[in-house]
Amino acid sequence: MDAIILGTNLVVTFSLFGNVKLVPLRVFESILVVAIFFKSLYFLRLIGEIAPLIDIIFTIIADIKYFMAIYLISQLAFVFAFYSIGKNQM
């Protein structure tokens, strides 16, 4: 996690000194923000009152991964189906 934060922070910092396209820079900035928030969750686990809540969040995320896999497969099926229907309409 620290390597991701350091790498994306360096990319964003060095982009201030050069001419960098805006779209790839925004991708690096969004990765940096998400990584910093995840690292803050790690440090919030050190506070006694907040630690059980953070543990519950990680447990829920771990339990929901199989549901999300099935959901994404069904979403992709609908995307391909509507794409093929729309392609035939033209």
C-alpha positions, -999 to 999 in steps of 0.1 A, spaced: 0 0 0 28 24 8 45 17 -26 12 26 -44 8 58 -24 44 68 -29 44 60 -66 12 78 -74 22 107 -53 55 110 -72 36 109 -106 12 136 -95 40 157 -81 62 155 -111 33 162 -134 33 198 -119 67 204 -136 59 189 -170 33 189 -197 11 159 -188 -22 149 -203 -51 155 -179 -70 122 -182 -41 99 -172 -32 123 -144 -68 121 -130 -65 83 -130 -34 85 -109 -50 110 -86 -80 89 -80 -58 58 -72 -39 80 -48 -70 92 -30 -85 57 -26 -51 43 -13 -49 71 12 -84 64 25 -77 27 28 -45 35 48 -65 57 71 -89 28 78 -58 8 89 -49 35 114 -84 40 126 -83 3 137 -60 15 165 -87 35 182 -107 12 206 -142 26 198 -138 25 160 -119 -8 157 -150 -31 158 -167 -10 132 -137 -12 108 -135 -50 114 -172 -53 105 -167 -34 73 -138 -57 63 -159 -88 72 -188 -76 51 -166 -69 21 -150 -104 24 -184 -121 26 -199 -102 -3 -172 -110 -29 -190 -141 -42 -223 -122 -46 -205 -95 -64 -189 -120 -88 -223 -135 -97 -238 -100 -100 -210 -88 -124 -214 -119 -145 -252 -112 -148 -245 -76 -156 -221 -85 -184 -247 -109 -198 -273 -80 -199 -247 -56 -214 -238 -80 -242 -275 -89 -248 -286 -52 -251 -255 -44 -272 -264 -71 -297 -301 -60 -298 -290 -24 -303 -265 -34 -330 -293 -52 -350 -315 -21 -348 -292 1 -369 
